[in-house]
Amino acid sequence: MAPPSLSFETFGNVIDGKIVQSATTRRTLNPATLEENAEAPLCTVDDVNKTVQAAQKAAKLWAETSWEDRKEALSGFIQAFEERRDEFAQMLNKEQGKSVFWAQHEISTALHFLKGTCQLSLAGETIEDTPQGKITTHYSPLGVVAGITPWNYPVFLACGKIGPALLAGNAFILKPSPFTPYCGLKLAELGVRFFPPGVFQALCGDDKLGQSLASHPDVDLITLTGSVGTGKKVMAACASTLKRLTLELGGNDAAIVCADMDPATIAGKIALFGFCNSGQICTAMKRVFVHESIYDQVLSILVNIVEAEGRKLQAGEETMISPITNKPHFERTKELFASIEHDKLKVVTGSTKPLAGSKGFFFLPTIVDNPPDSSAVVQQEQFGPTNWGKAPNR
């Protein structure tokens, strides 16, 4: 059977089972080419209220639907999503900047997560059963859940919220990043074919939208993946109604390389997990502490790997290096690179300047050797294609 029709040319909010256009729209840029993407809707406060109202109504009926029926609906959605995976990957390439290869990888990871979710259960448990009494556990849906997702992995991180929320019997409202709204809107549009109206909705808007959902009295849970700064704002907005809140925020992750590691093996892993998606991953290796006995070997091999990726990037070939996804973050990354230059840190490969001759938001993968702990590149989460190494005893 042919997959359901889904156009990636026009985009609208998904409210109460309908595709709703807005009077005001905006466009994002393809970060690799700086070409404009399609028009995306900008929802209003009235749209938010209608969406939450529809979710409230739908949540009651969806909670009464059996686990098996909810699983069947989610399984149908997953199959249809998988049948359109190439189109989602192409759209992800345009809006986020990943190469088609890495976009396909993100889609595969999202599908794997959704399929795994379908294998879960929440059966009740009898804790105590005696003549004096019986104690059992039961799990009830919360009601209306709103998911706020970031721009670095917009499909995978959305699916990480969509699947569990829907299977557990909640109505779900997706709020994708304003920099990468397109795939999220299409996931919800696809969901219209499998879930009752109001069960899975999506709204596209600016930063005010997240605040509106977080402070809305009829939203029962906010789940956010984003920066620490955004997390603080959303937590403050949630406090006004004491609603439940789940935060997955950034981090300045370090790798520690012991003396008994094989330099070639570990350097390859550092390169992949430090520079993939241009380091725009919350769990990416951003700081590398290497035992002094193998430091020079690891650094030399790592430099060779990232220089090869840099040459591919300059030649326009397939590489692990992606563009910086949006202009505000590109400007922030330029400031961080400028601090490397200002502090006269030792750059062993790469450049503190944007990639010359490129139309997109590109930097070469860059490695800093043994920077002081007080430097910005050490203190801050870089979220860009830069890394640094240090031998602790040097």
PEBELQUI-V146028 format. One record per pair of residues at least 4 apart in sequence whose ideal C-beta (glycine too) atoms are under 7 Angstrom apart, sorted by the first residue. I is the first residue (numbers start at 1). J is the second residue. D is the distance in whole Angstrom. If there is no record, write none. Layout:
{{I,J,D} {I,J,D}}
//
This chain:
{{3,80,6} {3,83,4} {3,84,6} {4,80,6} {4,193,5} {6,84,6} {6,186,6} {6,189,7} {6,190,6} {8,87,6} {8,91,5} {8,186,7} {9,38,6} {10,38,7} {11,38,6} {11,39,7} {11,40,5} {11,41,7} {11,182,6} {11,185,5} {12,19,4} {12,20,5} {12,21,5} {12,41,6} {13,20,5} {13,22,7} {13,41,5} {13,43,5} {13,47,6} {13,202,6} {13,203,5} {13,204,6} {14,19,6} {14,185,7} {14,188,4} {14,189,6} {14,192,6} {14,201,5} {14,202,5} {15,20,5} {15,47,6} {15,50,6} {15,51,5} {15,54,6} {15,201,6} {16,50,7} {16,54,4} {16,197,5} {16,198,5} {17,192,5} {17,197,3} {17,198,7} {19,189,6} {21,41,6} {22,41,4} {22,42,5} {22,43,6} {24,42,4} {25,39,4} {25,40,6} {25,41,6} {25,42,6} {26,40,6} {26,42,6} {27,36,5} {27,37,6} {27,39,6} {27,40,7} {28,37,5} {28,40,7} {28,95,6} {28,179,6} {29,34,5} {29,36,6} {29,37,7} {30,34,7} {30,35,5} {30,37,6} {30,94,5} {31,97,4} {31,323,4} {31,324,6} {31,325,5} {31,326,6} {31,360,6} {31,361,5} {32,97,5} {32,323,5} {32,360,4} {33,359,6} {33,360,6} {34,359,5} {34,360,6} {37,94,6} {37,95,6} {37,182,7} {38,182,7} {40,181,5} {40,182,7} {40,204,5} {41,204,5} {42,204,7} {42,205,6} {42,206,7} {43,47,4} {43,48,6} {43,203,5} {43,204,6} {43,205,5} {43,209,6} {45,49,6} {45,212,7} {46,50,6} {47,51,6} {47,203,6} {48,52,6} {48,203,7} {48,212,5} {48,213,7} {48,216,7} {49,53,6} {50,54,6} {51,55,6} {51,173,6} {51,201,5} {51,203,6} {52,56,6} {52,144,6} {52,216,6} {52,218,5} {52,219,6} {53,57,7} {54,58,6} {54,197,7} {54,198,4} {54,201,7} {55,59,6} {55,144,4} {55,171,4} {55,173,6} {55,198,5} {55,201,6} {56,144,6} {56,218,6} {57,198,6} {58,62,6} {58,171,5} {58,196,6} {58,197,6} {58,198,3} {58,199,5} {59,63,6} {59,141,7} {59,143,5} {59,144,6} {59,170,6} {59,171,4} {60,64,7} {61,65,7} {61,196,6} {62,169,6} {62,171,6} {62,196,7} {62,199,5} {63,141,4} {63,169,4} {65,69,5} {65,70,5} {65,169,7} {66,70,7} {67,71,6} {68,72,6} {69,73,7} {70,74,6} {70,166,7} {70,167,6} {70,169,6} {71,75,6} {71,118,6} {71,167,6} {72,76,7} {73,77,7} {73,194,5} {73,195,6} {74,78,6} {74,118,6} {74,163,6} {74,166,6} {74,167,6} {75,79,7} {75,118,6} {76,80,6} {76,194,5} {77,81,6} {77,190,7} {77,191,6} {77,194,4} {78,82,6} {78,111,7} {78,114,5} {78,115,6} {79,83,7} {80,84,7} {80,190,6} {80,193,7} {81,85,7} {81,111,7} {81,190,6} {82,111,6} {84,88,6} {85,89,6} {85,107,5} {86,90,6} {87,91,6} {88,92,6} {88,107,5} {88,155,7} {88,183,6} {88,186,7} {89,93,6} {89,100,6} {89,103,4} {89,104,5} {89,107,5} {90,94,7} {90,100,7} {91,95,6} {91,182,5} {91,183,5} {92,96,5} {92,98,6} {92,103,4} {92,106,6} {92,155,6} {92,183,6} {93,98,6} {93,99,7} {93,100,5} {93,103,5} {95,180,5} {95,182,5} {95,183,7} {96,151,6} {96,154,6} {96,180,5} {96,325,6} {97,322,5} {97,323,4} {97,325,5} {98,102,4} {98,103,4} {98,106,7} {98,277,7} {98,322,5} {99,103,7} {99,318,6} {99,322,7} {100,104,6} {101,105,7} {101,318,6} {102,106,7} {102,277,7} {102,322,7} {103,107,7} {104,108,6} {105,109,6} {106,110,6} {106,153,6} {106,155,6} {106,156,5} {107,111,6} {107,155,6} {108,112,6} {109,113,6} {109,156,5} {110,114,6} {110,155,5} {110,156,4} {110,159,4} {111,115,6} {112,116,6} {113,117,6} {113,156,7} {113,159,5} {113,160,6} {113,163,7} {114,118,7} {114,159,5} {114,163,5} {117,163,4} {117,164,6} {117,167,6} {118,167,7} {120,167,7} {122,139,4} {122,168,7} {124,136,5} {124,137,5} {124,138,5} {125,136,7} {125,137,5} {126,134,7} {126,136,5} {127,135,4} {127,136,7} {127,137,6} {128,134,7} {128,135,4} {129,134,5} {141,168,6} {141,169,3} {141,170,5} {142,170,6} {142,220,5} {142,221,5} {142,244,7} {143,170,6} {143,220,4} {144,170,7} {144,171,5} {144,173,7} {144,218,6} {144,219,5} {144,220,5} {145,165,5} {145,170,5} {145,172,5} {145,220,7} {145,221,5} {145,223,7} {146,173,4} {146,175,6} {146,213,4} {146,219,5} {146,222,5} {147,158,7} {147,161,4} {147,162,7} {147,165,7} {147,172,6} {147,174,5} {147,175,7} {147,223,5} {148,175,5} {148,210,5} {148,222,7} {148,224,4} {148,226,7} {148,234,7} {149,154,6} {149,157,5} {149,158,5} {149,161,7} {149,176,5} {149,177,6} {149,184,7} {149,225,6} {150,157,6} {150,177,5} {150,225,5} {150,226,5} {151,177,4} {151,179,4} {151,180,4} {151,325,5} {151,326,6} {152,277,6} {152,280,4} {152,281,6} {152,325,7} {153,157,5} {154,158,6} {154,176,6} {154,177,6} {154,180,4} {154,183,6} {154,184,6} {155,159,6} {155,183,5} {156,160,6} {157,225,5} {158,162,6} {158,174,6} {158,176,7} {158,184,5} {158,187,6} {159,163,6} {161,165,6} {161,223,5} {162,166,6} {162,172,6} {162,174,7} {162,187,7} {163,167,6} {164,168,6} {165,170,5} {165,172,4} {166,170,7} {166,172,6} {166,195,7} {166,199,7} {166,200,6} {171,198,6} {171,199,5} {172,200,5} {173,201,5} {173,203,7} {173,213,7} {174,184,5} {174,188,6} {174,202,4} {175,203,6} {175,209,6} {175,210,6} {175,213,6} {176,180,6} {176,181,5} {176,184,3} {176,185,7} {176,202,7} {176,204,7} {177,181,7} {178,205,7} {178,206,5} {179,325,6} {179,326,4} {181,185,6} {181,204,4} {182,186,7} {183,187,6} {184,188,7} {184,202,6} {185,189,6} {185,202,5} {185,204,6} {186,190,6} {187,191,6} {188,200,6} {188,201,6} {188,202,3} {191,195,5} {191,200,4} {195,199,4} {195,200,5} {203,209,6} {205,209,3} {208,212,6} {209,213,7} {210,214,6} {210,234,6} {211,215,6} {211,233,7} {211,237,5} {212,216,6} {213,219,6} {213,222,7} {214,222,5} {214,234,5} {214,237,4} {214,238,5} {215,237,4} {215,240,5} {215,241,7} {217,241,5} {219,243,6} {220,243,6} {220,244,7} {221,243,6} {221,244,4} {222,234,6} {222,238,6} {222,243,6} {222,245,5} {223,246,4} {224,230,7} {224,231,6} {224,234,5} {224,247,5} {224,248,7} {225,248,4} {226,230,4} {226,231,6} {226,249,7} {227,231,7} {227,249,7} {227,250,5} {228,232,7} {228,249,5} {228,250,6} {229,233,7} {230,234,6} {231,235,6} {231,247,5} {231,249,5} {232,236,6} {233,237,6} {234,238,6} {235,239,7} {235,245,6} {235,247,7} {238,243,5} {238,245,5} {250,282,5} {250,381,5} {251,282,6} {251,381,7} {252,286,6} {252,287,7} {252,381,5} {253,283,6} {253,284,7} {253,285,6} {253,286,6} {254,287,4} {254,289,6} {255,270,6} {255,285,4} {255,288,5} {256,289,5} {257,261,5} {257,266,6} {257,288,7} {257,289,7} {257,290,4} {257,291,6} {257,298,6} {258,291,6} {259,291,4} {259,293,5} {259,294,6} {261,266,5} {261,294,7} {262,266,6} {263,267,6} {263,294,5} {263,297,4} {263,298,5} {263,301,6} {264,268,7} {264,301,6} {265,269,7} {266,270,6} {266,298,6} {267,271,6} {267,298,5} {267,301,4} {267,302,4} {267,305,6} {268,272,6} {268,305,6} {269,273,6} {270,274,5} {270,285,6} {270,288,6} {270,302,6} {271,275,6} {271,302,6} {271,305,4} {271,306,6} {272,276,5} {272,320,7} {273,284,6} {273,285,5} {274,279,6} {274,284,6} {274,285,4} {274,387,5} {275,279,6} {275,306,6} {275,309,7} {275,320,6} {275,321,6} {275,365,5} {275,385,6} {275,387,7} {276,281,7} {276,320,5} {277,281,5} {277,322,5} {278,321,6} {278,322,5} {278,323,7} {278,324,6} {278,384,6} {278,385,4} {279,284,5} {279,286,7} {279,382,6} {279,383,6} {279,384,5} {279,385,5} {279,386,7} {280,325,6} {280,383,5} {285,387,7} {286,381,7} {286,382,5} {286,387,6} {287,378,7} {287,388,6} {288,387,6} {288,388,7} {288,389,4} {289,390,6} {289,392,6} {290,294,6} {290,295,4} {290,298,5} {290,389,6} {290,391,6} {291,295,7} {292,391,4} {292,393,5} {292,394,6} {294,298,6} {295,299,6} {295,391,4} {296,300,6} {297,301,6} {298,302,6} {299,303,6} {299,348,7} {299,369,7} {299,389,6} {300,304,7} {301,305,7} {302,306,6} {302,367,7} {303,307,6} {303,348,6} {303,349,5} {303,367,6} {304,308,7} {305,309,7} {306,310,6} {306,349,6} {306,365,4} {306,367,6} {307,311,7} {307,349,5} {308,312,7} {309,313,6} {309,319,5} {309,320,6} {309,321,5} {309,365,6} {310,314,6} {310,350,7} {310,364,5} {310,365,6} {311,315,6} {312,317,4} {312,318,7} {312,319,4} {313,319,5} {313,321,5} {313,355,7} {313,362,7} {313,364,7} {321,365,6} {321,385,6} {323,360,4} {323,361,4} {323,362,5} {324,329,5} {324,330,4} {324,333,5} {324,361,4} {324,384,6} {325,329,6} {326,330,7} {327,331,6} {327,361,7} {328,332,7} {329,333,6} {330,334,7} {330,361,4} {331,335,7} {332,336,7} {333,337,6} {333,363,7} {333,384,4} {334,338,6} {334,354,7} {335,339,7} {336,376,6} {336,377,6} {336,380,7} {336,382,6} {336,384,7} {337,341,7} {337,352,4} {337,363,7} {337,386,7} {338,342,6} {338,352,7} {339,343,6} {339,376,4} {339,377,7} {340,345,5} {340,347,6} {340,352,5} {340,368,6} {340,377,6} {341,352,5} {343,375,5} {345,368,5} {345,371,5} {345,375,6} {345,377,7} {346,368,7} {346,369,4} {346,370,7} {347,352,7} {347,366,6} {347,368,6} {348,367,5} {348,369,5} {349,366,7} {349,367,5} {350,364,4} {350,365,6} {350,366,3} {350,367,6} {351,364,5} {351,366,6} {354,358,7} {354,362,6} {354,363,6} {355,362,4} {355,363,6} {355,364,6} {358,362,5} {363,384,7} {363,385,5} {365,385,5} {366,385,6} {366,386,4} {367,387,5} {367,388,7} {367,389,7} {368,377,6} {368,386,7} {368,388,4} {369,389,6} {370,389,7} {370,390,5} {370,391,7} {370,394,6} {371,375,5} {371,377,6} {371,378,6} {371,388,5} {373,378,5} {375,379,7} {376,380,5} {377,382,6} {377,386,6} {377,388,6} {378,388,7} {382,386,5}}
//
